[in-house]
């Protein structure tokens, strides 16, 4: 019987996570990651910007820069709905999203919201995308 | 298949809850699409339209153009684009999803759970 809480393991809420820069396997920051960071800094003047390359968790070659997770804390989000906030982020990254970036998980909070809750979400496990032919029972 | 704006407009308005996924509710092929399926399942939403963009490249691009949203999954409630997985998760966590479903005449299963818990 499912409880009211989200199925465990589906999306786990990270505690106080120590996020390192250069999150791709090799530890180096790729050009796409650098561009994302620069553009979000310019567009949103964030108080906090945590950017994570999650490509290594997906069905793409090593060193890919296709799947990202970003947490942005900015006063520019005040008064905006979640949808409007996400669209602001998309607008800043239009080039990357039309290009190499295939998935972008976003947490967009105002400074007040961040002080209330600075937990960072983590992404659910990849299910293979269109590269994996899942066997049917 | 097809991804014209008119076709998609009709598609998202045809059902109260419409989602565009990678894969199907029975067999999601993307963790983020699966999250949408699981959230709807938690709320006991069974009657919803799910379209698999992996089956149809025109649909896959067309729905992104239609909503001006670059990624899949996409969630529509009452014909209106609501957002992707992150937004649906947020709505689930803060109670907004229960409210939005109520407006559509859908009684979330979580309300019954809460009632059961309260009455113990």
gemmi code that builds the backbone of each chain (N, CA, C; Angstrom):
import gemmi

chains = {
    "A": [
        ("UNK", (0.858, -1.196, 0.000), (0.000, 0.000, 0.000), (0.880, 1.227, 0.000)),
        ("UNK", (0.658, 2.103, -0.932), (1.521, 3.281, -1.034), (1.187, 4.268, 0.064)),
        ("UNK", (2.206, 4.811, 0.671), (1.963, 5.852, 1.665), (1.845, 7.185, 0.962)),
        ("UNK", (1.515, 8.214, 1.739), (1.374, 9.533, 1.146), (2.702, 10.103, 0.714)),
        ("UNK", (3.764, 9.561, 1.190), (5.064, 10.072, 0.763), (5.426, 9.416, -0.557)),
        ("UNK", (6.207, 10.096, -1.296), (6.610, 9.584, -2.606), (7.342, 8.254, -2.421)),
        ("UNK", (7.137, 7.348, -3.329), (7.766, 6.028, -3.250), (9.261, 6.166, -2.999)),
        ("UNK", (9.753, 5.550, -1.942), (11.167, 5.723, -1.601), (12.076, 5.311, -2.744)),
        ("UNK", (13.086, 6.047, -2.950), (14.042, 5.732, -3.999), (13.655, 6.326, -5.329)),
        ("UNK", (12.447, 6.775, -5.440), (12.015, 7.349, -6.720), (12.721, 8.663, -6.951)),
        ("UNK", (12.516, 9.568, -6.023), (13.279, 10.811, -6.041), (13.725, 11.024, -4.616)),
        ("UNK", (14.972, 10.889, -4.357), (15.407, 11.024, -2.966), (15.780, 12.465, -2.673)),
        ("UNK", (15.399, 12.920, -1.526), (15.745, 14.287, -1.133), (17.126, 14.246, -0.496)),
        ("UNK", (18.060, 14.911, -1.044), (19.409, 14.926, -0.483), (19.408, 15.746, 0.787)),
        ("UNK", (20.205, 15.355, 1.727), (20.392, 16.162, 2.924), (21.302, 17.299, 2.593)),
        ("UNK", (22.124, 17.691, 3.518), (23.056, 18.755, 3.166), (24.154, 18.133, 2.319)),
        ("UNK", (24.051, 18.387, 1.043), (24.940, 17.721, 0.098), (26.148, 18.576, -0.181)),
        ("UNK", (27.295, 17.965, -0.149), (28.496, 18.702, -0.530), (28.657, 18.554, -2.025)),
        ("UNK", (28.444, 19.621, -2.732), (28.538, 19.547, -4.189), (29.885, 20.074, -4.644)),
        ("UNK", (30.571, 19.286, -5.400), (31.850, 19.769, -5.897), (31.645, 20.344, -7.285)),
        ("UNK", (32.465, 21.269, -7.643), (32.459, 21.776, -9.006), (33.023, 20.682, -9.915)),
        ("UNK", (32.746, 20.789, -11.189), (33.313, 19.811, -12.111), (32.809, 18.422, -11.810)),
        ("UNK", (31.521, 18.234, -12.025), (30.898, 17.020, -11.527), (30.940, 15.877, -12.529)),
        ("UNK", (31.410, 16.079, -13.729), (31.538, 14.962, -14.670), (32.606, 14.013, -14.155)),
        ("UNK", (32.571, 12.777, -14.625), (33.430, 11.722, -14.102), (34.887, 12.114, -13.969)),
        ("UNK", (35.414, 12.801, -14.964), (36.840, 13.107, -14.945), (37.173, 14.220, -13.975)),
        ("UNK", (36.164, 14.951, -13.486), (36.432, 16.064, -12.582), (36.614, 17.371, -13.318)),
        ("UNK", (36.702, 17.344, -14.632), (36.898, 18.580, -15.374), (35.545, 19.185, -15.734)),
        ("UNK", (35.506, 20.515, -15.807), (34.296, 21.202, -16.242), (34.356, 21.341, -17.753)),
        ("UNK", (33.326, 20.826, -18.433), (33.307, 20.917, -19.883), (32.820, 22.277, -20.339)),
        ("UNK", (32.904, 22.537, -21.636), (32.496, 23.830, -22.176), (31.008, 24.117, -22.007)),
        ("UNK", (30.189, 23.061, -22.106), (28.746, 23.287, -21.969), (28.427, 23.684, -20.533)),
        ("UNK", (29.017, 22.976, -19.594), (28.786, 23.287, -18.182), (29.233, 24.713, -17.872)),
        ("UNK", (30.397, 25.084, -18.412), (30.909, 26.432, -18.179), (29.961, 27.482, -18.773)),
        ("UNK", (29.446, 27.195, -19.951), (28.535, 28.142, -20.602), (27.240, 28.277, -19.818)),
        ("UNK", (26.735, 27.174, -19.332), (25.497, 27.204, -18.544), (25.700, 28.079, -17.316)),
        ("UNK", (26.800, 27.862, -16.638), (27.078, 28.629, -15.427), (27.167, 30.121, -15.734)),
        ("UNK", (27.919, 30.460, -16.758), (28.096, 31.872, -17.126), (26.764, 32.520, -17.468)),
        ("UNK", (25.976, 31.843, -18.281), (24.718, 32.447, -18.739), (23.727, 32.612, -17.596)),
        ("UNK", (23.675, 31.631, -16.692), (22.749, 31.765, -15.567), (23.205, 32.860, -14.617)),
        ("UNK", (24.513, 32.987, -14.454), (25.022, 34.067, -13.602), (24.670, 35.429, -14.184)),
        ("UNK", (24.805, 35.527, -15.498), (24.492, 36.804, -16.143), (23.006, 37.111, -16.114)),
        ("UNK", (22.189, 36.112, -16.349), (20.750, 36.339, -16.481), (20.052, 36.517, -15.139)),
        ("UNK", (20.545, 35.818, -14.106), (19.772, 35.746, -12.868), (20.490, 36.267, -11.640)),
        ("UNK", (21.760, 36.642, -11.779), (22.559, 37.109, -10.639), (22.261, 36.286, -9.394)),
        ("UNK", (22.482, 34.981, -9.458), (22.035, 34.121, -8.361), (22.856, 34.283, -7.095)),
        ("UNK", (22.171, 34.119, -5.958), (22.866, 34.029, -4.669), (23.561, 32.683, -4.557)),
        ("UNK", (22.858, 31.674, -5.056), (23.391, 30.319, -5.026), (23.172, 29.708, -6.399)),
        ("UNK", (24.187, 29.035, -6.902), (24.054, 28.340, -8.178), (24.784, 27.021, -8.074)),
        ("UNK", (24.019, 25.943, -8.000), (24.624, 24.620, -7.945), (24.299, 23.907, -9.245)),
        ("UNK", (25.327, 23.551, -9.958), (25.154, 22.946, -11.275), (25.847, 21.598, -11.298)),
        ("UNK", (25.129, 20.606, -11.755), (25.685, 19.260, -11.739), (25.481, 18.592, -13.092)),
        ("UNK", (26.560, 18.112, -13.667), (26.481, 17.338, -14.913), (26.114, 15.904, -14.538)),
        ("UNK", (24.929, 15.484, -14.918), (24.465, 14.147, -14.538), (24.537, 13.159, -15.700)),
        ("UNK", (25.235, 13.564, -16.760), (25.252, 12.732, -17.966), (25.753, 11.327, -17.698)),
        ("UNK", (26.678, 11.175, -16.749), (27.259, 9.857, -16.497), (26.222, 8.876, -15.964)),
        ("UNK", (25.089, 9.399, -15.510), (24.041, 8.506, -15.020), (23.066, 8.071, -16.100)),
        ("UNK", (23.360, 8.432, -17.338), (22.426, 8.150, -18.423), (23.114, 7.386, -19.549)),
        ("UNK", (22.291, 6.947, -20.497), (22.780, 6.101, -21.587), (23.456, 6.927, -22.673)),
        ("UNK", (24.530, 7.649, -22.266), (25.290, 8.461, -23.230), (26.779, 8.202, -23.007)),
        ("UNK", (27.622, 8.507, -23.999), (29.051, 8.202, -23.868), (29.705, 8.986, -22.735)),
        ("UNK", (30.818, 8.450, -22.187), (31.540, 9.165, -21.126), (31.997, 10.522, -21.617)),
        ("UNK", (31.990, 11.495, -20.708), (32.407, 12.836, -21.093), (31.292, 13.643, -21.723)),
        ("UNK", (30.095, 13.078, -21.823), (28.972, 13.812, -22.413), (28.546, 14.972, -21.528)),
        ("UNK", (27.958, 15.941, -22.163), (27.375, 17.080, -21.421), (25.944, 17.249, -21.919)),
        ("UNK", (25.109, 16.276, -21.582), (23.754, 16.243, -22.112), (22.671, 16.363, -21.039)),
        ("UNK", (22.985, 15.916, -19.835), (21.991, 15.898, -18.761), (22.530, 16.709, -17.583)),
        ("UNK", (21.767, 17.729, -17.183), (22.221, 18.585, -16.092), (21.135, 18.750, -15.048)),
        ("UNK", (21.575, 19.049, -13.830), (20.659, 19.449, -12.757), (21.171, 20.780, -12.218)),
        ("UNK", (20.266, 21.731, -12.069), (20.679, 23.037, -11.575), (19.749, 23.501, -10.459)),
        ("UNK", (20.339, 24.040, -9.416), (19.574, 24.700, -8.364), (19.975, 26.176, -8.387)),
        ("UNK", (19.003, 27.024, -8.565), (19.266, 28.465, -8.667), (18.488, 29.196, -7.595)),
        ("UNK", (19.191, 30.043, -6.841), (18.529, 30.881, -5.851), (18.704, 32.324, -6.294)),
        ("UNK", (17.597, 32.984, -6.582), (17.702, 34.342, -7.118), (16.479, 35.164, -6.738)),
        ("UNK", (16.741, 36.423, -6.421), (15.610, 37.304, -6.104), (14.816, 37.629, -7.364)),
        ("UNK", (15.382, 37.329, -8.543), (14.633, 37.547, -9.791), (13.396, 36.644, -9.872)),
        ("UNK", (13.374, 35.595, -9.026), (12.242, 34.682, -9.057), (11.065, 35.162, -8.214)),
        ("UNK", (11.269, 36.241, -7.450), (10.189, 36.724, -6.591), (8.945, 37.010, -7.409)),
        ("UNK", (7.801, 36.534, -6.893), (6.539, 36.831, -7.551), (6.269, 36.016, -8.807)),
        ("UNK", (7.194, 35.132, -9.158), (6.994, 34.327, -10.364), (6.540, 32.925, -9.989)),
        ("UNK", (5.646, 32.372, -10.797), (5.207, 31.000, -10.587), (6.366, 30.063, -10.941)),
        ("UNK", (6.277, 28.802, -10.500), (7.325, 27.843, -10.881), (7.506, 27.785, -12.399)),
        ("UNK", (6.397, 27.802, -13.125), (6.493, 27.728, -14.587), (7.263, 28.928, -15.147)),
        ("UNK", (6.939, 30.115, -14.653), (7.628, 31.321, -15.115), (9.108, 31.271, -14.766)),
        ("UNK", (9.413, 30.747, -13.595), (10.822, 30.660, -13.183), (11.598, 29.724, -14.100)),
        ("UNK", (10.984, 28.575, -14.371), (11.666, 27.608, -15.237), (11.865, 28.190, -16.634)),
        ("UNK", (10.876, 28.937, -17.098), (10.978, 29.530, -18.445), (12.123, 30.559, -18.478)),
        ("UNK", (12.332, 31.255, -17.381), (13.459, 32.200, -17.318), (14.789, 31.455, -17.486)),
        ("UNK", (14.884, 30.341, -16.807), (16.103, 29.528, -16.894), (16.267, 29.007, -18.320)),
        ("UNK", (15.185, 28.517, -18.894), (15.242, 28.023, -20.271), (15.683, 29.117, -21.232)),
        ("UNK", (15.134, 30.318, -21.029), (15.458, 31.429, -21.929), (16.955, 31.736, -21.886)),
        ("UNK", (17.523, 31.695, -20.684), (18.963, 31.968, -20.552), (19.795, 30.900, -21.248)),
        ("UNK", (19.245, 29.687, -21.321), (20.014, 28.554, -21.851), (19.446, 28.051, -23.175)),
        ("UNK", (18.804, 28.965, -23.909), (18.122, 28.562, -25.147), (19.066, 27.849, -26.110)),
        ("UNK", (20.278, 28.392, -26.228), (21.239, 27.818, -27.178), (21.620, 26.389, -26.770)),
        ("UNK", (21.899, 26.210, -25.502), (22.309, 24.889, -25.026), (21.165, 23.893, -25.155)),
        ("UNK", (19.941, 24.344, -24.861), (18.795, 23.444, -24.923), (18.433, 23.102, -26.362)),
        ("UNK", (18.738, 24.001, -27.288), (18.510, 23.691, -28.703), (19.651, 22.835, -29.238)),
        ("UNK", (20.707, 22.758, -28.461), (21.904, 22.027, -28.887), (22.133, 20.778, -28.071)),
        ("UNK", (23.238, 20.738, -27.331), (23.636, 19.480, -26.696), (22.811, 19.060, -25.478)),
        ("UNK", (22.172, 20.021, -24.802), (21.520, 19.660, -23.536), (20.159, 19.032, -23.774)),
        ("UNK", (20.029, 17.837, -23.295), (18.923, 16.947, -23.583), (17.962, 16.883, -22.411)),
        ("UNK", (18.487, 17.147, -21.223), (17.666, 17.111, -20.018), (18.190, 18.141, -19.041)),
        ("UNK", (17.253, 18.868, -18.428), (17.648, 19.890, -17.467), (16.668, 19.864, -16.301)),
        ("UNK", (17.147, 19.401, -15.136), (16.311, 19.401, -13.936), (16.563, 20.716, -13.212)),
        ("UNK", (15.497, 21.371, -12.822), (15.625, 22.725, -12.274), (14.970, 22.833, -10.900)),
        ("UNK", (15.701, 23.457, -9.980), (15.110, 23.926, -8.728), (15.321, 25.430, -8.709)),
        ("UNK", (14.230, 26.165, -8.681), (14.321, 27.625, -8.763), (13.676, 28.220, -7.520)),
        ("UNK", (14.474, 28.799, -6.635), (13.941, 29.319, -5.373), (14.342, 30.766, -5.169)),
        ("UNK", (13.504, 31.466, -4.431), (13.868, 32.806, -3.983), (14.789, 32.655, -2.772)),
        ("UNK", (15.522, 33.675, -2.410), (16.396, 33.597, -1.236), (15.650, 33.192, 0.028)),
        ("UNK", (14.434, 33.708, 0.202), (13.659, 33.353, 1.400), (13.309, 31.860, 1.395)),
        ("UNK", (12.927, 31.337, 0.244), (12.593, 29.920, 0.142), (13.816, 29.058, 0.419)),
        ("UNK", (14.950, 29.514, -0.063), (16.191, 28.764, 0.131), (16.573, 28.708, 1.603)),
        ("UNK", (16.347, 29.814, 2.308), (16.677, 29.808, 3.741), (15.783, 28.825, 4.488)),
        ("UNK", (14.534, 28.717, 4.007), (13.589, 27.777, 4.624), (13.959, 26.333, 4.345)),
        ("UNK", (14.440, 26.095, 3.141), (14.709, 24.726, 2.701), (15.853, 24.720, 1.713)),
        ("UNK", (17.033, 24.311, 2.214), (18.175, 24.299, 1.301), (18.540, 22.880, 0.892)),
        ("UNK", (17.580, 21.999, 0.984), (17.828, 20.641, 0.508), (17.829, 20.637, -1.013)),
        ("UNK", (18.675, 19.821, -1.552), (18.752, 19.692, -3.006), (18.163, 18.356, -3.430)),
        ("UNK", (17.323, 18.389, -4.443), (16.781, 17.142, -4.962), (17.864, 16.372, -5.697)),
        ("UNK", (17.631, 15.073, -5.861), (18.482, 14.293, -6.762), (17.594, 13.672, -7.828)),
        ("UNK", (18.210, 13.274, -8.916), (17.434, 12.800, -10.054), (17.087, 11.335, -9.924)),
        ("UNK", (15.952, 10.937, -10.488), (15.601, 9.516, -10.492), (16.537, 8.745, -11.423)),
        ("UNK", (16.634, 7.440, -11.227), (17.535, 6.649, -12.076), (17.068, 6.633, -13.523)),
        ("UNK", (18.027, 6.604, -14.409), (17.745, 6.541, -15.843), (17.062, 5.216, -16.161)),
        ("UNK", (16.109, 5.247, -17.079), (15.454, 4.013, -17.489), (15.798, 3.664, -18.933)),
        ("UNK", (16.896, 4.226, -19.414), (17.431, 3.776, -20.685), (17.100, 4.638, -21.870)),
        ("UNK", (16.040, 5.408, -21.799), (15.663, 6.249, -22.930), (15.327, 5.399, -24.141)),
        ("UNK", (15.545, 5.984, -25.322), (15.184, 5.229, -26.512), (16.301, 4.299, -26.953)),
        ("UNK", (17.382, 4.248, -26.159), (18.490, 3.381, -26.545), (18.324, 1.978, -25.988)),
        ("UNK", (17.408, 1.871, -25.041), (17.285, 0.576, -24.386), (15.949, -0.048, -24.746)),
        ("UNK", (15.990, -1.226, -25.273), (14.742, -1.930, -25.553), (14.404, -2.747, -24.326)),
        ("UNK", (13.430, -2.267, -23.571), (13.097, -2.960, -22.333), (12.324, -4.227, -22.649)),
        ("UNK", (12.674, -5.275, -22.033), (11.954, -6.519, -22.253), (10.581, -6.457, -21.644)),
        ("UNK", (9.624, -6.990, -22.338), (8.269, -7.002, -21.784), (8.031, -8.336, -21.100)),
        ("UNK", (7.358, -8.310, -19.955), (7.105, -9.563, -19.234), (6.159, -10.465, -20.004)),
    ],
    "B": [
        ("UNK", (0.765, 9.791, -36.873), (1.524, 10.713, -36.025), (1.223, 12.143, -36.419)),
        ("UNK", (1.920, 13.046, -35.818), (1.669, 14.432, -36.221), (1.964, 15.394, -35.111)),
        ("UNK", (2.368, 16.568, -35.497), (2.696, 17.523, -34.457), (2.247, 18.908, -34.791)),
        ("UNK", (1.210, 19.061, -35.597), (0.764, 20.423, -35.893), (0.131, 21.042, -34.658)),
        ("UNK", (0.193, 22.367, -34.586), (-0.329, 23.069, -33.419), (-1.812, 22.774, -33.218)),
        ("UNK", (-2.559, 22.711, -34.314), (-4.008, 22.465, -34.199), (-4.260, 21.078, -33.628)),
        ("UNK", (-3.512, 20.096, -34.160), (-3.689, 18.727, -33.684), (-3.355, 18.617, -32.203)),
        ("UNK", (-2.249, 19.251, -31.816), (-1.813, 19.157, -30.431), (-2.763, 19.899, -29.506)),
        ("UNK", (-3.267, 21.017, -29.975), (-4.232, 21.770, -29.190), (-5.443, 20.891, -28.874)),
        ("UNK", (-5.914, 20.178, -29.901), (-7.057, 19.286, -29.709), (-6.686, 18.154, -28.755)),
        ("UNK", (-5.481, 17.651, -28.892), (-5.023, 16.520, -28.080), (-4.974, 16.882, -26.592)),
        ("UNK", (-4.419, 18.068, -26.282), (-4.256, 18.412, -24.867), (-5.574, 18.816, -24.231)),
        ("UNK", (-6.582, 19.115, -25.094), (-7.864, 19.527, -24.546), (-8.859, 18.366, -24.495)),
        ("UNK", (-8.490, 17.280, -25.093), (-9.402, 16.135, -25.197), (-9.641, 15.449, -23.849)),
        ("UNK", (-8.635, 15.477, -23.005), (-8.743, 14.821, -21.706), (-8.329, 15.795, -20.607)),
        ("UNK", (-8.814, 15.536, -19.397), (-8.528, 16.441, -18.274), (-7.041, 16.419, -17.919)),
        ("UNK", (-6.478, 15.215, -17.930), (-5.066, 15.058, -17.591), (-4.365, 14.449, -18.795)),
        ("UNK", (-3.403, 15.160, -19.323), (-2.676, 14.691, -20.508), (-1.180, 14.798, -20.231)),
        ("UNK", (-0.464, 13.716, -20.496), (0.987, 13.754, -20.300), (1.695, 13.248, -21.552)),
        ("UNK", (2.834, 13.833, -21.821), (3.706, 13.395, -22.906), (4.944, 12.815, -22.243)),
        ("UNK", (5.219, 11.564, -22.572), (6.264, 10.811, -21.879), (7.252, 10.212, -22.861)),
        ("UNK", (8.387, 9.801, -22.297), (9.253, 8.884, -23.039), (8.900, 7.509, -22.524)),
        ("UNK", (8.282, 6.714, -23.382), (7.781, 5.425, -22.930), (6.306, 5.528, -22.587)),
        ("UNK", (5.822, 4.510, -21.901), (4.405, 4.447, -21.544), (4.270, 4.385, -20.027)),
        ("UNK", (3.052, 4.598, -19.507), (2.867, 4.455, -18.057), (3.248, 3.053, -17.559)),
        ("UNK", (3.016, 2.052, -18.407), (3.352, 0.689, -18.006), (4.857, 0.446, -18.082)),
        ("UNK", (5.492, 1.133, -19.005), (6.911, 0.906, -19.247), (7.610, 2.227, -19.587)),
        ("UNK", (7.800, 3.071, -18.568), (8.483, 4.343, -18.837), (9.924, 4.080, -19.254)),
        ("UNK", (10.460, 4.907, -20.140), (11.832, 4.718, -20.581), (12.712, 5.889, -20.203)),
        ("UNK", (12.276, 6.633, -19.206), (13.043, 7.771, -18.735), (12.669, 7.968, -17.276)),
        ("UNK", (13.668, 8.214, -16.431), (13.414, 8.387, -15.006), (12.498, 9.547, -14.706)),
        ("UNK", (12.613, 10.628, -15.461), (11.770, 11.802, -15.216), (10.335, 11.531, -15.652)),
        ("UNK", (10.175, 10.842, -16.773), (8.821, 10.459, -17.203), (8.211, 9.496, -16.192)),
        ("UNK", (9.031, 8.589, -15.675), (8.539, 7.651, -14.670), (8.067, 8.384, -13.420)),
        ("UNK", (8.772, 9.428, -13.040), (8.379, 10.197, -11.854), (6.967, 10.767, -12.035)),
        ("UNK", (6.669, 11.254, -13.224), (5.321, 11.778, -13.501), (4.282, 10.670, -13.353)),
        ("UNK", (4.596, 9.505, -13.916), (3.666, 8.363, -13.836), (3.424, 7.967, -12.385)),
        ("UNK", (4.490, 7.933, -11.606), (4.361, 7.503, -10.204), (3.575, 8.508, -9.376)),
        ("UNK", (3.780, 9.778, -9.643), (3.033, 10.802, -8.905), (1.539, 10.675, -9.195)),
        ("UNK", (1.198, 10.507, -10.469), (-0.222, 10.356, -10.822), (-0.792, 9.100, -10.163)),
        ("UNK", (0.016, 8.056, -10.108), (-0.429, 6.810, -9.489), (-0.685, 6.996, -8.002)),
        ("UNK", (0.189, 7.726, -7.340), (0.018, 8.012, -5.914), (-1.302, 8.718, -5.647)),
        ("UNK", (-1.684, 9.597, -6.546), (-2.916, 10.358, -6.364), (-4.134, 9.596, -6.854)),
        ("UNK", (-3.906, 8.372, -7.353), (-5.024, 7.555, -7.813), (-5.623, 8.025, -9.119)),
        ("UNK", (-4.859, 8.811, -9.884), (-5.365, 9.273, -11.180), (-5.165, 8.152, -12.186)),
        ("UNK", (-6.237, 7.550, -12.633), (-6.129, 6.425, -13.560), (-6.499, 6.813, -14.976)),
        ("UNK", (-7.480, 7.700, -15.095), (-7.946, 8.081, -16.429), (-7.181, 9.278, -16.937)),
        ("UNK", (-6.058, 9.026, -17.537), (-5.355, 10.126, -18.157), (-4.788, 9.683, -19.493)),
        ("UNK", (-4.592, 10.648, -20.367), (-4.056, 10.348, -21.690), (-2.545, 10.467, -21.632)),
        ("UNK", (-1.859, 9.435, -22.097), (-0.406, 9.438, -22.106), (0.078, 9.200, -23.529)),
        ("UNK", (0.938, 10.055, -24.014), (1.455, 9.938, -25.375), (2.966, 9.712, -25.327)),
        ("UNK", (3.409, 8.707, -26.040), (4.808, 8.310, -26.036), (5.551, 9.005, -27.174)),
        ("UNK", (6.383, 9.968, -26.834), (7.069, 10.726, -27.882), (8.135, 9.899, -28.584)),
        ("UNK", (8.549, 8.798, -27.952), (9.571, 7.958, -28.597), (9.003, 7.234, -29.816)),
        ("UNK", (7.690, 7.152, -29.887), (7.022, 6.497, -31.020), (6.924, 7.420, -32.232)),
        ("UNK", (7.105, 8.713, -32.013), (6.712, 9.677, -33.049), (7.585, 10.925, -32.994)),
        ("UNK", (8.604, 10.983, -33.845), (9.525, 12.131, -33.834), (8.827, 13.462, -34.095)),
        ("UNK", (7.767, 13.434, -34.910), (7.033, 14.685, -35.166), (6.326, 15.165, -33.917)),
        ("UNK", (5.784, 14.216, -33.183), (5.116, 14.559, -31.922), (6.137, 15.084, -30.924)),
        ("UNK", (7.276, 14.412, -30.890), (8.317, 14.773, -29.938), (8.763, 16.226, -30.124)),
        ("UNK", (8.944, 16.636, -31.371), (9.330, 18.023, -31.615), (8.133, 18.957, -31.536)),
        ("UNK", (7.004, 18.478, -32.065), (5.800, 19.316, -32.127), (5.331, 19.774, -30.759)),
        ("UNK", (5.368, 18.881, -29.781), (4.855, 19.252, -28.455), (5.793, 20.249, -27.776)),
        ("UNK", (7.081, 20.172, -28.095), (8.023, 21.152, -27.553), (7.766, 22.537, -28.154)),
        ("UNK", (7.460, 22.560, -29.446), (7.141, 23.830, -30.108), (5.822, 24.387, -29.574)),
        ("UNK", (4.849, 23.507, -29.402), (3.514, 23.916, -28.960), (3.559, 24.613, -27.595)),
        ("UNK", (4.280, 24.001, -26.660), (4.321, 24.540, -25.301), (5.486, 25.502, -25.106)),
        ("UNK", (6.356, 25.594, -26.119), (7.591, 26.362, -25.975), (8.353, 25.903, -24.729)),
        ("UNK", (8.480, 24.581, -24.635), (9.148, 23.950, -23.500), (10.079, 22.907, -24.073)),
        ("UNK", (11.351, 22.924, -23.666), (12.334, 22.146, -24.423), (12.460, 20.667, -24.076)),
        ("UNK", (11.747, 20.200, -23.066), (12.005, 18.826, -22.627), (10.719, 18.026, -22.432)),
        ("UNK", (10.921, 16.729, -22.320), (9.870, 15.753, -22.008), (10.227, 15.167, -20.662)),
        ("UNK", (9.325, 14.936, -19.719), (7.872, 14.893, -19.842), (7.200, 16.267, -19.784)),
        ("UNK", (5.967, 16.319, -20.264), (5.152, 17.522, -20.196), (3.781, 17.134, -19.657)),
        ("UNK", (3.279, 17.972, -18.759), (2.002, 17.689, -18.103), (1.003, 18.793, -18.426)),
        ("UNK", (-0.199, 18.398, -18.846), (-1.276, 19.344, -19.142), (-2.476, 19.002, -18.263)),
        ("UNK", (-3.010, 20.006, -17.592), (-4.228, 19.840, -16.802), (-5.293, 20.772, -17.367)),
        ("UNK", (-6.430, 20.186, -17.725), (-7.521, 20.966, -18.294), (-7.072, 21.776, -19.511)),
        ("UNK", (-6.265, 21.130, -20.323), (-5.820, 21.755, -21.558), (-4.701, 22.762, -21.405)),
        ("UNK", (-4.262, 22.960, -20.169), (-3.254, 23.986, -19.923), (-1.921, 23.345, -19.529)),
        ("UNK", (-0.853, 23.843, -20.106), (0.476, 23.313, -19.779), (0.858, 23.710, -18.366)),
        ("UNK", (1.265, 22.721, -17.592), (1.544, 22.914, -16.175), (3.054, 22.900, -15.918)),
        ("UNK", (3.760, 22.088, -16.666), (5.203, 22.013, -16.492), (5.696, 20.602, -16.695)),
        ("UNK", (6.939, 20.393, -16.261), (7.548, 19.075, -16.394), (7.547, 18.342, -15.060)),
        ("UNK", (8.484, 17.425, -14.962), (8.574, 16.570, -13.770), (8.858, 17.362, -12.505)),
        ("UNK", (9.786, 18.325, -12.576), (10.152, 19.098, -11.384), (8.960, 19.842, -10.817)),
        ("UNK", (8.185, 20.464, -11.723), (7.040, 21.256, -11.272), (5.953, 20.352, -10.716)),
        ("UNK", (5.718, 19.212, -11.368), (4.698, 18.300, -10.866), (5.086, 17.774, -9.477)),
        ("UNK", (6.373, 17.500, -9.307), (6.855, 17.028, -8.009), (6.637, 18.091, -6.934)),
        ("UNK", (6.933, 19.329, -7.295), (6.736, 20.433, -6.361), (5.265, 20.553, -5.982)),
        ("UNK", (4.400, 20.457, -6.977), (2.951, 20.551, -6.732), (2.471, 19.398, -5.854)),
        ("UNK", (3.068, 18.234, -6.068), (2.712, 17.076, -5.253), (3.124, 17.319, -3.801)),
        ("UNK", (4.318, 17.871, -3.611), (4.862, 18.053, -2.265), (4.161, 19.164, -1.492)),
        ("UNK", (3.721, 20.219, -2.199), (3.132, 21.352, -1.471), (1.607, 21.349, -1.447)),
        ("UNK", (1.007, 20.274, -1.960), (-0.452, 20.170, -1.884), (-1.195, 20.789, -3.055)),
        ("UNK", (-0.488, 21.475, -3.916), (-1.157, 22.129, -5.045), (-1.789, 21.113, -5.997)),
        ("UNK", (-1.166, 19.957, -6.138), (-1.685, 18.977, -7.095), (-3.047, 18.456, -6.645)),
        ("UNK", (-3.171, 18.207, -5.347), (-4.468, 17.775, -4.817), (-5.541, 18.815, -5.168)),
        ("UNK", (-5.196, 20.091, -4.999), (-6.147, 21.171, -5.283), (-6.491, 21.254, -6.759)),
        ("UNK", (-5.472, 21.163, -7.601), (-5.721, 21.262, -9.042), (-6.557, 20.095, -9.538)),
        ("UNK", (-6.304, 18.912, -8.993), (-7.095, 17.750, -9.386), (-8.549, 17.925, -8.935)),
        ("UNK", (-8.719, 18.481, -7.733), (-10.069, 18.724, -7.207), (-10.846, 19.639, -8.149)),
        ("UNK", (-10.178, 20.676, -8.659), (-10.842, 21.604, -9.596), (-11.318, 20.891, -10.842)),
        ("UNK", (-10.626, 19.785, -11.184), (-11.011, 19.024, -12.376), (-12.022, 17.947, -12.052)),
        ("UNK", (-12.450, 17.918, -10.784), (-13.399, 16.894, -10.385), (-12.746, 15.555, -10.105)),
        ("UNK", (-11.422, 15.592, -9.877), (-10.698, 14.350, -9.572), (-10.334, 14.364, -8.097)),
        ("UNK", (-10.778, 13.337, -7.403), (-10.528, 13.248, -5.962), (-9.230, 12.478, -5.741)),
        ("UNK", (-8.223, 13.168, -5.225), (-6.931, 12.517, -5.039), (-7.009, 11.427, -3.982)),
        ("UNK", (-6.383, 10.301, -4.267), (-6.340, 9.174, -3.328), (-5.648, 9.558, -2.031)),
        ("UNK", (-4.789, 10.570, -2.101), (-4.063, 10.976, -0.899), (-4.993, 11.586, 0.130)),
        ("UNK", (-6.108, 12.142, -0.312), (-7.086, 12.701, 0.623), (-7.701, 11.588, 1.454)),
        ("UNK", (-7.935, 10.450, 0.830), (-8.507, 9.317, 1.559), (-7.515, 8.761, 2.552)),
        ("UNK", (-6.254, 8.723, 2.146), (-5.212, 8.216, 3.055), (-5.136, 9.063, 4.292)),
        ("UNK", (-5.180, 10.377, 4.052), (-5.062, 11.311, 5.167), (-6.246, 11.120, 6.110)),
        ("UNK", (-7.439, 10.941, 5.492), (-8.646, 10.751, 6.305), (-8.490, 9.515, 7.176)),
        ("UNK", (-7.968, 8.436, 6.554), (-7.774, 7.197, 7.301), (-6.832, 7.419, 8.462)),
        ("UNK", (-5.767, 8.158, 8.171), (-4.768, 8.389, 9.213), (-5.338, 9.237, 10.338)),
        ("UNK", (-6.138, 10.240, 9.948), (-6.692, 11.139, 10.952), (-7.660, 10.409, 11.857)),
        ("UNK", (-8.330, 9.432, 11.321), (-9.401, 8.805, 12.092), (-8.864, 7.705, 13.003)),
        ("UNK", (-7.594, 7.344, 12.872), (-7.058, 6.255, 13.693), (-6.899, 6.696, 15.139)),
    ],
}
model = gemmi.Model(1)
for chain_id, residues in chains.items():
    chain = gemmi.Chain(chain_id)
    for i, (resn, *xyz) in enumerate(residues, 1):
        res = gemmi.Residue()
        res.name, res.seqid = resn, gemmi.SeqId(i, " ")
        for name, pos in zip(("N", "CA", "C"), xyz):
            atom = gemmi.Atom()
            atom.name, atom.element = name, gemmi.Element(name[0])
            atom.pos, atom.b_iso = gemmi.Position(*pos), 0.0
            res.add_atom(atom)
        chain.add_residue(res)
    model.add_chain(chain)
structure = gemmi.Structure()
structure.add_model(model)
structure.setup_entities()
